[in-house]
Amino acid sequence: MIVNRTHMDPDLESLAAECWRLLEAAPADRNSTFRTPVLASGAAEARTVVLRAADAASRTIAVFTDARSAKAGQLAAGSRACAVFYDPARGVQLRLWGEAALHHQDGVAQAYWGALPDFGKRPYQSMPGPGARRGKPGSGIPDVTDVDAGYPNFLVILVTVTRLEWLRLEQGGNISARFDWDGTGRLSASWIVP
């Protein structure tokens, strides 16, 4: 059932706002457990990433990766993605599904690259690229003084969220809610059985 925000259960409306508040705060808080969700793409491929931005108004989350990585190739082949966030102190899990858009050497990528501190740019200089075999442990990051040398490998993944599920673990029984946005952005929200 599609519901208009003005007719939504007030508890669900507050819960949706709280979920987005937690996501929007996480990128700036290095101690937030929501800062490092697991991102899944392709055929059950998952990995921990760093949440770089979240925006409730556009229903987007942003993460960065190396354009040479497996996840970049998987998302280029199929744009569906799922991210899982868990905060053990709150006993709250968020699962988000959506469509991923890849931004490589465009205005979006340039804006995020320009805001990265120099140490955040260095990993994109690794040689060879992510997943390549090495004879010894190491990052593969060369001693390069030009911090922008890694820009050609920098990729921003923007996921537009189409479904969000919230789960809170409770001793008396877990509770859960689902929020779905259709193609026009209309929201359907309901409590669900965990």
TASULRA-V916267 format. One record per run of one state. SS is the DSSP state (~ for helix, > for strand, _ for the rest). FROM is the first residue (numbers start at 0). TO is the last residue. If there is no record, write none. Layout:
BEGIN
SS&FROM&TO  SS&FROM&TO
END
This chain:
BEGIN
_&0&3  ~&4&6  _&7&8  ~&9&25  _&26&31  ~&32&34  _&35&36  >&37&40  _&41&43  >&44&47  _&48&49  >&50&54  _&55&58  >&59&65  _&66&68  ~&69&76  _&77&78  >&79&86  _&87&90  >&91&102  _&103&105  ~&106&114  _&115&116  ~&117&124  _&125&145  ~&146&152  >&153&167  _&168&173  >&174&180  _&181&185  >&186&191  _&192&193
END
